[in-house]
Amino acid sequence: MLKTDAYQCPVSLMKQAGSLSPTPTAIVGAHSVLPMKSAKLAQEQKLISPVFVGHRIEILKIAEDLDWDINVERIIHTETDKDTADVAAVLAGNGEVAALMKGQVHTDEFMHGILRREAGLRTDRRLTHIFHMTLPEHNNSLMITDGAVNVAPSIDTRLQAAQHAIDLSHILGNDNPKVAVLSGTESPIKSMPSSIEAVEITKRAENEISGGQVFGPLAFDNAISTKAANLKKIDHPVAGNADILLVPNIETGNALFKMMVYFMSACAAGIVLGAKVPIILTSRADPPEARVASAALANIVAQAGKASKRK
């Protein structure tokens, strides 16, 4: 049942990122083959200008094995995961890098370093993760949030996740994205709390969300299929036309994204928004195409942030 089609970086994403200058990016825990391969691919595509944070000797050895002539002056030696995360976060907070890419560092330490007030990366928003999903030979995207960072997000956190995804959609050229608030039903029922919460999210979105349309509860079929929505007589612009799936918990988002990757050969670009810089956060099992697409996404977001500061 698993698809074996080759993964493809989304053409529109790569084209948009390719028109920009590379983003200075800290590879947080660069002392492992996988993040180094990813960074090398992203640099070759002129998406990032890497700064390597981690064990210096290991970084140099891996670079030699990869036949990659890196600038030794852009290696910052650290001994522990905590030091690695803290140093990289401070680099971003000081403006020395404009994006972070998670490498061989424990996720808890990585996120803790970013959230330390001393790093200067925190904003008044929660950190939320977005999967930007595309299928081979297709340029239309579907975003899923949050399938990687917030385990059981509150209604407030989901509203912020929706706003982050809407903001990202604007940067990518979609001026009026449609957000489906997912549940297991299109009717609010007390036995399914996510459906009741979806009603509240929809109501609050009218005053708290800008730049897009938010509606729920919607089951998955009603969110992405106009035929299913019409059969159930759901009359709303979001029904059947969702650009963004706002999931009730991490299990739902994680399962959806992996289903698309393994059953449909989707390319999943993963990014965390809500800090002062974009954060590339991918799975160790992700193919190279997903890692390059994630770097492209971060490059686009970082350059958009620079442009807005100049205005």
Protein Blocks (a to p, Z undefined) as FASTA:
>chain_A
ZZcbdcdddfklmmmmmmpccdddddehjabfklmmmmmmmmmnopaccddedjfklmmm
mmmmnopacdfklcccdfbfklmmmmmmmmmmnopacbdcdddddfklmmmmmmpmklop
acfbdcddddddddehiabdcddddfklmmbacfklmmmmmmmmmmmmmmnopabbcddd
ddfbfbdcfklmklmmmmmmmmmmmmmpghiacdddddfklmmmmklmmmnopacfkgop
afbdcdfbfklmmmmmmmmmmmnopacddddehiabdcddddfkbcfklmmmmmmmmmmm
mmmmmmmmmZZ
